[in-house]
Amino acid sequence: MRAPFVSLGILAVIAVASACGGSDAASSSARPANSRGTTEVAILAGGCFWCTEAAFDGLPGVVEAVSGYTGGEKPNPTYEEVSAGGTGHFEAIEVRFDPSKISYAQILNVFWRQIDPTDGGGQFADRGSQYRAAIFVRDDAQRRTAEASKAALEATHWFDKPVATLILPAGPFYRAEDYHQDYHDKNPVQYKAYKWGSGRGPYLERVWKDKPAIEVVAETKYVKPSDDELRRRLTPLQYNVTQHGATEPAFANEFFDNHEPGIYVDIVSGEPLFSSTDKFDSGTGWPSFTRPLEPDNVVPSQKGPLAWMGVEVHSRLAGSHLGHVFNDGPAPTGLRYCIDSASLRFVPASELAAQGFAEYAKRFKL
């Protein structure tokens, strides 16, 4: 049974009595992370999975939407375990879609319209961590799109509170019991009663009706997440380096002796910064480059000639502290970009296309 809410008549009573509950025994199983054929997968949590699944079933471009559980540690959880709390799992849906017919950004645009994005304690009548709203991203491309979509929503100023919907890394997805699947089709009266009696239906009608689509523009492909999101995602060292200009130890960092081909991107925003083709051993114990991969993405903190002690550099969009640039480097530039590993994420050349950086693959002979 879900958390109780104020009765709104006979329909609400029916809804509470059967809301996302039941006693049918059906084993849940983890869904593979890989997509099927040319389809892609989005994993979304928006409170009651009956309601979020219903929004995607039959949507043009969507192959299927499945109710289930994700985000926790317990394998193959049951509905009773998840709804009681303590498993760490969210009620969620797995949406399999054809990206040639509907994009991931459009999937998120539909998702936002099914929830109260400012509610961090659950959704409508359903309270608790298992009913929080979240977008579970499967790769860096999805993360960038999700962060850009969230930023675009915040930029509309439609809400008087911050957007609280989480963006989290995807893990195993466990299919819910069969009686939960397509609940809106199997039990239309109870479903409608629950949707409106829980407060979701009235909220969506009042808040989202006539709202335009949330546009994710090219400039927001690389965005800086909120401070709370950064604290969740980054290690303390990565946070202190990128946000407070700290310096990591020499010769005791991740990339100073990395010789693998690939590119280095801002660990905060994903902006492309440097390439292994411009990397050299400076003997300093920090990753060193003769030039940026994308000059506009690496910004010095001051204009004019470089002093011998160097000039601080940061990323353009996220403003992450990266390190310093000196004028004692080798040819052809004579520059040495001395960068903290903690500000970087490495993308191997073999994974550039898969991670959304296909335009740089031609730089490497694979």
N, C-alpha and C positions, 0 to 999 in steps of 0.2 A: 504494500500500500504506500502511496505517496504521502507526503506531509499534508495534514488537513488544511482546508481553507474555508473561509466563510461560505455557508450554503447560499446558493443562488437559485434555489428552487429544486424541483424534482430532477431536472437534467443534471444539475451539479451533484446531487446525491448519487445518481447513477454513475457519473464520471468518477467520483471519489472511490466508489465501491470497486471499480474495475480499472482504475488508472494505472497503466503500465504494470499490472500485476496479474496473477493467475497461478495455477498450480501445475500446468502442463510441464512434464519433464522432457527436456530436450537438451542435449549436450551442446555447449558452445565450442567453437574451434577457431584457432588463429587463422586469419586470412593471410596469404602470402603478400609480401610487399610489392612484388613485381606486377606490372600491369599486363593486361591480356590483349595481344595484338596491337592495334594502334590506339587503344584506349589508355586513358590516364585515370588516376585515382585521387580523390580529395577526401580527407577524413575530418569531420566537423562535429563539434559538440555544442548543442544548443538547448540543454535541459531535456525535457521529455523527447525521447527519440521517435515516438509516434508522430509528433508534430513536425520535426525537422525532416524525417523521411517523407512524409506526405507532400512536402513542398517540392521535392525533387522527382518523385515518381511520376512518370509521364512527361517530364519536362523535355522539350526538343533537345537532342544531343546527349541526354542522359541514358545510358544503357541499363543501369540498375542502381537502386539505393537500398542499402541493407542496414538494419538496426543492429547495434552491438555495443561492446565495451572496449575501452582503450585507456592508456595512460597510467595504469597501475602495474604492480609487480606480480599479482596472483595470476597464474595461468588458468585459462578456462573458467572464469568466474561465472556464477549463476546470478540471475536477477536478484534473488533474495540477498545474496552477499553484497552485490554492488549497491543496491538501494538502501541497505542498512548502514553504508559508509564503512570506512576503514580499509577498503581494498586499494584505494588510490585511483580506481578506475572512474572514468566519466561515462555516462550514457552518451553514445555517439552514433554517427552514421558513416558508412563508407559509400561514397558516390563514385561510380565508374562512369566516365563520360568520354565522348569522342571529341578531341580538341579541334578537329576540323569543323565541328558544328557549334561548339560552345567552349569558350576559353575558361581557364582556371579563374581569371579575374571576374568573369561573368558568373561562375559558380559562387564565388564569394559575394557578389552583388545580391544574389538570391538569398544566400545564407543570412546576411545582415538583416534582411527584411523579415526574418522569422524569429528574431530575438530582441531582448532589451540589451544592447551592447554595453550599457553603463552599469549593469548589475554584476558585481563580482562574487555574490554569495549564493548564486543559484539562478533559476529562471522562474519568475512568476510564483505559482504556489509551491513549486518544488525547491526546497532549500537544502543547502549542503554542498560540499565539494564535488559530489558525484553529479550534480546538476549545473555546474558552472559552464559557461560558454567558452569554447576554445577552438582554435584552428590548429590542427596537427600537420605540420609541414614535412614532406617526405624528402625534399632536397633543397639546395640553395635557391634554385629558380622559384620554387613555391614559397620559400621564406621571403624572398625579395618582393614577390607579388603580394603576399599576405601583409607584409609590413607597409607596402605602398598603399594597399587598399585601406588598411586601418588608418594610416596617416591622412588619406584623402577623406575618409569619413570624419575624422576629428576636425579637418579643415573646413567642413561644412558648417560647423557651429550649430548643428541642429539640436544638440543636447546641452543641458546646463551642468552636466557632470562629465568627467573624463570617460573615455571608452575603456572598459575594464576587461574586455575579451582577451584571453591569453593567446599567444602564439608559441607553440611548443613543438619539439621534435616528435615525429611520429614513431610509434613502436608497434608491437603486435596488436592487431585488431581481432577481437573475438566476436563471432556472430552470436547474436542473442537467440534465445529460444524461439522456436517456430511461431508460437502464438503471438509474438511481438511483431513479426514481419507483416507488412501491409495491413497493419491494424485498422487504418482509416478505411480500407476497402472491406475488410471482414466484419467490422463492427461500426458502421457509419454513425449510428445514433449515439452510441457511447462515446465515440471519438469526438463528435461535434460537441457533445455535452461537456466532455473534459476540456477541450480547447477553449471554450467560452467560459466555463465555470472556473477554470484555473486563472483566468484573467489574461491569458495570452491573446485570444481572439480580439477582445475589446482594445487591448494595447496596440496590436498590429493595425487595426482599423483606424485608431485615433492617431498614431504616431507616424506610420509608414505610408498611409494612403496619399497618393499623388506626389510622393517624393521622387525626384529624378534619379537616374542611375548614378552610381558613384564612379566617377571617371578616374582611372589610374593612368596618369600621363607618363610619357617617357622619362621626364626629369626625375620622377620619383621611383625609377627602377632601383636605384640605390638610395636607401633612406637610413637615417639614424633612428633606431628604436628608442622607446622611452627609457628613462634611467632605471626604472624597476625591471624592465625587460633585460637591460644590459647587466644588471647585477645578478639576474638569474642565469644568464647565458655565459657570461665571461668568468674566468678565474679571477681571484683577487688581484693577481699580478697583471693580467690583461686589462682589468678595469683601471687599476692605478696608472698603468703606462698610458693607455689611450685617453683617459679622462683627466688625469692629474699630472701628466708629464713625467712620471717616474721613469727610472732607467733600470733595466734588468742586468743581472751579472754577466760579465764577459765570459765567453767560453762555456757558459752553463745555460744556454738557451737553445731553443728548438732548431733554428735554421742556420746558425753561423757556419756549419760544415755540411749543409745540405747541397748535394751536387745533382740532384734529380732534375730533369727538364720539366718546366712548367712555369706558371705565373704565380705572383703573390698579390693577394687582394686584402683590402682593409677588413680586419676581423669584425669590425663594427657594422659597416655598411655593405661590404662586398665590392666596393669600387676597385677596379684593376689598378695596380700601382707599379709593380716591377716585374721583370722577366728574368728567368735563369740565364738567358743569353747575355745579359748585361751584368751578371753577378761575378764577383772576383774575390779572391782571398786577400783581405787587407792586413791580416795578421792581428787585427784588433780584438777578435772574439765576438764580433757582431756581424750580421749579414750586411754586405756592402755591395753597392751597385754603381755603375758609371752614369746611369741616367734612368729616369722613370719610363715605364711602359707607356703610360698616358701622361704627358707633361702637365696637362691641365688639372690632373687629379692630385698632384703633389705640390703643395703650396708653401713657399717660404714665409716665415713670420715677419720678414722685413724685406724691403726692396733695396736695390743697389748691390755693389760688389760684396763678395763674401769675405768676411774676416777670417783670419787663420784659425780662430777658435770655433768656427762653424756657425751656421744659422739653423734654428729649429724649423722643421718642416712638419706639416700636418695634411691630412686628406681634405679634399675640397668640400665634399658634401657633408660628411659626418664631423669634420673638424677634429678627427682623432690625432693625437700626438703620435708621430711616427719615429722621429729621431732627429738627426742633424745632417746637413750637407756641408762638406769641406772642399777646399780648392786644391787638395793634395792628391787627387786621384790619378789613375793612369789614362792613357789615350783611349778613345779618341776625344773624350770630353774634358779630361783633367779634373773631373769632379769625383767625390766619394760621398755617396749617400749612405750614411751609417745608420741603420734602421734597427729598432728593437723587434726581435722575433715575436714578442707578445702582442705587437700591433698588427701582425700579419696572419693570414691563412693561406696555406699553399694549395694550389690546384694542380695536380700532375697533368702533364701534356695529354696523356691518354684519356683523361676525364674531362677535358675542356668542354667538349660538345655536350656531354651529359649534364654538366653543371651550369650550362647557360653561357659559356664563353667560347662558342664555336668560332667566332671571328678571329681568335688568336691561334687557332690550331695550325694554320698554315705556316706559322713561324717555326714549327718543329717538324722534323722528319721522323714520322712514326712508322 
